[in-house]
């Protein structure tokens, strides 16, 4: 299983909310195979591959 990919570390980015939303849309468009979301624990915008089934799940 591939680990989540951090796209934007919110703690260190200086983007305004509108800019951040624009970046999220760009990331989603460029990475259609990833689910892009805010990870509250990592305090970052991250991506997770959409189809990551464990071999046992078939």
C-alpha positions as CSV (number, residue, x, y, z in Angstrom):
1,X,0.0,0.0,0.0
2,X,1.4,3.4,-1.1
3,X,1.6,6.0,1.7
4,X,-0.4,9.2,1.4
5,X,1.3,11.9,-0.7
6,X,1.5,15.4,0.8
7,X,0.8,18.1,-1.7
8,X,0.6,21.2,0.5
9,X,1.8,21.5,4.1
10,X,-0.6,24.1,5.4
11,X,1.6,25.0,8.4
12,X,4.3,26.4,6.0
13,X,2.3,27.6,3.0
14,X,1.5,31.3,2.7
15,X,-1.5,30.8,0.4
16,X,-4.7,32.6,1.0
17,X,-7.9,30.5,1.2
18,X,-8.9,31.3,-2.4
19,X,-5.4,30.5,-3.6
20,X,-5.4,27.2,-1.6
21,X,-8.8,26.2,-3.2
22,X,-7.4,27.0,-6.6
23,X,-4.3,24.8,-5.9
24,X,-6.5,22.0,-4.7
25,X,-8.5,22.1,-8.0
26,X,-5.3,22.1,-10.0
27,X,-3.9,19.1,-8.0
28,X,-7.2,17.2,-8.5
29,X,-7.1,17.9,-12.3
30,X,-3.4,16.8,-12.6
31,X,-3.9,13.7,-10.4
32,X,-7.2,12.1,-11.3
33,X,-6.1,8.8,-9.8
34,X,-5.8,10.4,-6.3
35,X,-8.4,11.4,-3.8
36,X,-7.3,14.8,-2.6
37,X,-8.4,15.9,0.9
38,X,-7.4,17.9,4.0
39,X,-5.7,15.6,6.6
40,X,-6.3,17.2,9.9
41,X,-3.7,15.2,11.7
42,X,-1.0,16.0,9.3
43,X,-2.4,19.5,8.8
44,X,-1.8,19.2,5.0
45,X,-3.5,18.7,1.7
46,X,-2.8,15.1,0.8
47,X,-3.6,12.6,-1.9
48,X,-4.4,8.9,-1.6
49,X,-4.6,6.6,-4.6
50,X,-8.3,5.8,-5.3
51,X,-7.9,2.0,-5.9
52,X,-5.6,0.7,-3.1
53,X,-7.1,-2.7,-2.3
54,X,-5.3,-5.1,-0.1
55,X,-4.4,-8.4,-2.0
56,X,-6.7,-10.2,0.5
57,X,-9.7,-8.1,-0.5
58,X,-9.4,-9.2,-4.1
